[in-house]
Structure formats: C-alpha cells, structure tokens
C-alpha cells in the first residue's frame, strides 16, 4: 500500500469517526432530554418560571408565527397555574432589533401583568438564555417553551447547568424552512453538548434579578 492510499484511508476513517460522533451526540442529547418533555399542559410541573425562547421579529415589530406559537403556549401554561412568572429571552443587542419587548407587549395584550414578565435582553443563544435564567434570574425549577425540535437541546442545557428543567412544546405548526432548521439543530446540539461540559460563560452576565421580585426591573 503506497503512501497516498494510506492517507486516503486515514482521511476516510477520520471522516467516519466525525460522522459517528456528530450523530451519536445528537441522539444522546435527544434521548437524555426526552423524559423531561411534557406534551400535555395539564401534566406540566409547577416551576419558578416559564421561559420563552425568542426568535424572529419582523421589521414592523410584529411576531413571526413561530414566536407567536411559543408565547401562546406560555400563556396557556401561565393560566394553568404552572408558574406566576414568565421570562422572555431573546436578542436585543441592537437598538433597531428587539425581540424581548415585542414578546412582553404581546403577553401584556393577553392579560399577563407586566410585573410578572421578566425580559432577558441578552438571550443571544439557547445556551445563553438557560445560563442567564440560572445566574441572573435565580431559577431552580424551569419550564421551557419552544418548538419540539428545539426543545431537546434547551432541556438538556438547563439540566446540565443545574436547573431542574422541563419542556412543553409549542403548537405543532408547519413552518417554512423547517427541514433546514432540523439539519442545523443537529450541529447545534453537538456544539452545546461541548459548551455544557466546560460551562462556558455567556456574552453578558450582570447583577441578579430574581424572579421572586418584579419583572418591571428588567424594563428598558
């Protein structure tokens, strides 16, 4: 066997190992989190807070369908008595783009008191949202709301960061570009699996604002 063939074989073996690792970690995250995902609101556990993970807000400030579905499920959980506090976590890193105020305004329009809504302005990723829920908002028991494909990772991260985390999926709606999201999520699970090992710190931390107090302290 000449040198070139050996190199080719080595490359193929490394590629196969990488593929097995990527899909193996992905499956491990899903299986680990699956037992903490609750399909029926009535069976959800009492929590310190309900965490709604942000996503796209339109240029006019209106909610994307995906985000509206998440908030509607959080409202349902709130009215079911799962928690008296809701954390809306998303991207507000630029003045011209604001997920969290759009989310809070929608909740208020649906009769959730302002003081019961906490805004996490620096929830730039799923990992950062969960990390800040623990560090900033002092949450020990948490119910996370997002779409099911995304929920496995969120629940896994929360539990690995020391929060007793459960997840309730938003309504099952057909979203444009979902296949692309599902593929991207495999790599995201692998990335956050590594982050959870090293307990990487988020972009911003800051002073604590416990959910036992008023959410109006998070207003900007």
N, C-alpha and C positions, 0 to 999 in steps of 0.2 A: 504493500500500500504506500503510494507516494505521499509527499508532504501536503500537497493540495487536497487530496482526498481526505486526509486526516483532519485538516482544517474545516472542510465542508461538514464532515461528520460531527466535529465538535460544535460547530455553529448550529447544526440541526438539533443536537442533544440539548444545547442551552436554550434554544427556542422552545422546544417541547417542555423543558422544565419550567420556563417562564409561563407558558400557557397553562400548565397544570397548576402552578402557584396562583395565577390570577383567578382562575375559575374555582379553585379549591377554597381560597379565602372568601370569595364571593358567596359560595354555598355555605361556608361556616357562619358567616355573618347572618345570612338569612335564617338558617336553622336555629342559631342561638337566640335571635330576636323573636322568632315566630311565636313562641309560647307566651310572649308579653303583648301580643297584638290581639285586640278585642274587637270583634266585628259588630257587636250589638251595644248600643249606647247604654241600655238598661243594665248591662253586665260590667260596665266600667267601674274602676275603683276610685274611691274618694282620693283627692290629690290636693297638694298645696296650691297648685296652679295648673291651668291648661295652657300649653304652649302651642301657638300657631306659627308655623314657619312661613316666612314670606316668599313671594315670587313676583312675577312681573306685574307692574302697574303701568297703565297706558299714559301717554303724554298728557292727556287731559285730566289725569288723576283718577280715572275710573279703574276698577279692578279687572284683572284678567279672570276668565271663567274658572281657572284652576284655583286662584286665590279666593274667589268668592265661595267656591265649594268648601274650602278649608274653614273659612270663617263661619259659614252656615252650620257646619258640623260642630264647631266650638260653641256657637250659640245654643245649639241643641244640648250639648253636654252641660253647659252652664245652667240652663233651665231645668236640667235633670238633677241638678244639685251635686254634680261631680266636684266642682270647686267654685268658690266665690271670686276667684282671681283668674284673669286671663293675661298672659304675656304675648304680645305680638312682636316678633323678632324678624328683622329684615334689614335691607340696605338703605341707609340714609347717610351715606358717606359724601354725597354731593347735594348742594342746595337745590338743584333742579330736579333731583330724583328722590322720591320719598315714599317708601313702601309703608313705613310704620304709621304715619299719620293717616294715610288713606285707610289702613286697616282699622285703626282706632275709630275714625269717623264712621265707618260702616257699622262697627259694633254699637256705637252710641245711637246711631239711627235705628238700631234694632233693640233699643231699650236696655243696653248694658251700661250701668253707671260709670262715668269717667274715672272715678277713684278706684274702680275695680279693674282697670285696664292699665297694664304696665307696658311701656314701649322700650324695646331694646333697639336702639338706633344703630348698633354696630354688629348686628347679626349677619355678617357678610358671607357666612357659610353655615352649613348644618352643624359642623363641629363647633364653630364659634358660638352659635346660638345655644347649644347644650352646655358648653363650658361656662358661658356667662349666666345661664339660668342657675347654675350651682354657685358660682363665685360672686356674682353681683346681686342676684335676687334671692339667694339663700334657700333655694328649693331643695327639698329632700325627697319628696314624692311628686311625680310629674306625669301628666297625661299629655302626650304629643299628638297633634293633628296635622296630617298632611296626606297626600295620596299614597296608596298602599305600596307602590313600587319604591317609594322614597322612605317609607315608614320603617322598614327593616333597619336601615342604616341609622336613622335617628334614634330608635330604641336601643340599638346596640351601643351607640356612642354614650347615651345617657347612663346606661347601666355600667359601662366601663369607667365612667367618670364618677361613679359613686352615688348616682341618683337612682332611686327606685323608679324606673321608667316603664310606663305602659303606652301603647299607641292605639288610637282609634282612627281608621282610615276615613278620609273624606268620601263623599258620594262617588260612585263609580260612573264617571262620565267619559265619553270618547273625546280625547284631546288631540288636537293637530300636532303631529311630530312626536307622538308617544313612542314609536319604535326607536327613534334616535335617543330619546331620554332613557329608555330601558338599557340600551347598549352603554351609554355614558355612565349610568348608575353602577354598572359592574366595576368600572375603573374607580369610581368614587368610593365604593365600599372598600376596595383594596387600599386606597390612599388613607382613608380614615381609620382603617384597621391599624395601620402603622402609626398614625398620629396618636391613637389611644394607647399604644404601647409606651410611647415616650411622653404622653401627657403634654403635648405641645401647647404653649400659651397662645391665646387669640391675638388679633391685631391690637385691640384695645381692651383694657380692663376698667379700672376706676373704682370709685367708692361704692360700697354696697348699698342697695336699696331693697331691703327685704320685702317680700310680698305680703308680709303681715301688716305693712303700713298702707299708705295711699299711693295709687298709681299716678296721681297728678304730679308727684315729684319727678316723674320722667318726662313731663311735658316740656316742649321747647318753645 
